[in-house]
Amino acid sequence: MTTLIVNGQRHDVDVEPDTPLLWVLRDTLGMTGTKYGCGIAQCGACTVHVNGAATRSCSVELADVAGKEITTIEGLAANGVLHKVQQAWLDHDVPQCGYCQSGMIMAVADLLKNKPKPTDADIDAAITNICRCGTFQQVRAAIHAAANA
């Protein structure tokens, strides 16, 4: 058994230690907000926070995150109030298909925690998530709005 702390809840999972965190979250714990995109940590659809840092969960083995604090999109809001990035996403109509957005939101939340007022260059360097719908202009506007919230 491996112990995970996901969104503040302790979970003991009986899964092979080399199983990617993404599959433990989705298949074992039923947290399907984190998405599978590419499987090689390039697209960012699977981004979660591990000990507060944005991490692409498709490339992290269960054994590497045992006992660490994991936050998924399901745990980003607090006490029924959306995180400021989630609210900015709604206010700026960012999602089209929405598939990549949970990972994008998690990456942006980490960016704003580390750089509360990012420049466009900061955004370009930190947010490497891929959106096939091409909502990057709305993403950038939402990031700046969340930074000013």
C-alpha positions as CSV (number, residue, x, y, z in Angstrom):
1,M,0.0,0.0,0.0
2,T,1.1,3.5,-0.8
3,T,-0.2,6.5,1.0
4,L,-1.2,9.6,-1.0
5,I,-2.5,12.9,0.3
6,V,-4.7,14.3,-2.4
7,N,-6.7,17.5,-1.9
8,G,-6.1,17.2,1.8
9,Q,-7.4,13.7,2.0
10,R,-5.4,10.6,2.8
11,H,-5.7,7.7,0.4
12,D,-4.1,4.3,0.8
13,V,-3.8,2.8,-2.7
14,D,-2.8,-0.7,-3.6
15,V,-1.2,0.0,-7.0
16,E,2.2,-0.9,-8.5
17,P,4.8,1.7,-7.4
18,D,5.8,2.5,-11.0
19,T,2.2,3.4,-12.0
20,P,2.0,7.0,-13.3
21,L,0.3,9.3,-10.8
22,L,-2.1,10.3,-13.5
23,W,-3.6,6.8,-13.7
24,V,-3.8,6.5,-9.9
25,L,-5.7,9.8,-9.7
26,R,-8.1,8.9,-12.6
27,D,-8.5,5.1,-12.4
28,T,-7.9,4.3,-8.7
29,L,-9.3,7.5,-7.0
30,G,-11.8,8.5,-9.6
31,M,-10.5,12.1,-9.9
32,T,-11.1,12.6,-13.6
33,G,-10.5,16.3,-13.8
34,T,-6.8,15.6,-14.5
35,K,-6.6,14.7,-18.2
36,Y,-4.5,12.4,-20.3
37,G,-3.0,14.2,-23.2
38,C,0.2,13.0,-24.6
39,G,1.7,10.6,-22.0
40,I,5.2,12.1,-22.3
41,A,4.8,15.3,-20.2
42,Q,4.8,17.6,-23.2
43,C,1.2,18.9,-23.4
44,G,0.4,19.7,-19.8
45,A,-3.2,18.4,-19.7
46,C,-2.2,16.2,-16.7
47,T,-0.7,19.0,-14.6
48,V,-1.3,18.8,-10.8
49,H,0.6,20.3,-7.9
50,V,3.0,18.1,-5.9
51,N,4.1,19.8,-2.7
52,G,2.9,23.0,-4.3
53,A,4.8,22.8,-7.6
54,A,3.1,22.3,-11.0
55,T,3.9,18.7,-12.1
56,R,2.9,16.7,-15.1
57,S,1.4,13.7,-13.5
58,C,1.8,11.4,-16.5
59,S,5.5,11.2,-16.0
60,V,5.7,10.8,-12.2
61,E,5.6,7.4,-10.7
62,L,3.4,6.7,-7.6
63,A,6.5,5.8,-5.6
64,D,7.9,9.3,-6.2
65,V,4.9,11.1,-4.6
66,A,4.1,8.8,-1.7
67,G,3.3,11.0,1.3
68,K,3.6,14.2,-0.6
69,E,0.8,16.8,-0.9
70,I,-1.0,16.5,-4.2
71,T,-3.6,19.0,-5.4
72,T,-5.7,18.4,-8.4
73,I,-8.2,20.6,-10.2
74,E,-10.9,19.2,-7.9
75,G,-9.0,20.6,-4.9
76,L,-8.0,24.0,-6.2
77,A,-11.2,25.8,-5.0
78,A,-11.5,26.4,-1.3
79,N,-14.6,26.4,0.8
80,G,-16.9,26.6,-2.2
81,V,-15.1,29.6,-3.6
82,L,-13.3,29.3,-7.0
83,H,-9.6,30.0,-7.1
84,K,-8.9,33.3,-8.7
85,V,-7.5,31.6,-11.8
86,Q,-10.7,29.5,-12.2
87,Q,-12.8,32.6,-11.9
88,A,-10.7,34.5,-14.4
89,W,-11.1,31.5,-16.8
90,L,-14.9,31.9,-16.6
91,D,-14.8,35.7,-16.8
92,H,-12.7,35.6,-19.9
93,D,-14.5,32.7,-21.6
94,V,-11.2,30.8,-22.0
95,P,-12.4,27.2,-22.5
96,Q,-13.6,26.1,-25.9
97,C,-13.5,22.3,-25.8
98,G,-12.1,22.6,-22.3
99,Y,-10.0,19.4,-22.4
100,C,-6.7,21.0,-21.6
101,Q,-8.0,23.6,-19.2
102,S,-7.6,21.8,-15.9
103,G,-3.9,21.3,-16.5
104,M,-3.5,24.9,-17.8
105,I,-5.3,26.3,-14.7
106,M,-3.0,24.3,-12.4
107,A,0.1,25.6,-14.2
108,V,-1.2,29.2,-14.0
109,A,-2.0,28.9,-10.3
110,D,1.6,27.8,-9.7
111,L,2.9,30.6,-11.9
112,L,0.9,33.2,-10.0
113,K,2.0,31.8,-6.6
114,N,5.7,32.3,-7.6
115,K,5.3,35.5,-9.7
116,P,2.2,37.3,-8.6
117,K,2.5,39.9,-11.4
118,P,3.9,38.0,-14.4
119,T,5.0,39.7,-17.6
120,D,4.1,38.3,-21.0
121,A,7.7,36.9,-21.1
122,D,7.1,35.2,-17.7
123,I,3.9,33.7,-19.1
124,D,5.6,32.5,-22.2
125,A,8.4,30.9,-20.3
126,A,6.2,29.2,-17.6
127,I,3.0,28.2,-19.4
128,T,4.1,25.6,-21.9
129,N,0.7,23.8,-21.9
130,I,-0.8,23.1,-25.3
131,C,-4.3,24.1,-26.2
132,R,-5.4,22.6,-29.5
133,C,-8.3,25.0,-29.7
134,G,-5.9,27.9,-29.7
135,T,-7.3,29.9,-26.8
136,F,-3.9,31.4,-25.9
137,Q,-5.0,35.0,-26.2
138,Q,-7.9,34.4,-23.8
139,V,-5.5,32.5,-21.5
140,R,-3.1,35.4,-21.4
141,A,-5.9,37.9,-20.7
142,A,-7.2,35.6,-17.9
143,I,-3.7,35.3,-16.4
144,H,-3.3,39.1,-16.2
145,A,-6.9,39.4,-14.8
146,A,-6.2,36.8,-12.1
147,A,-2.9,38.6,-11.3
148,N,-4.8,41.8,-10.7
149,A,-7.6,40.1,-8.7
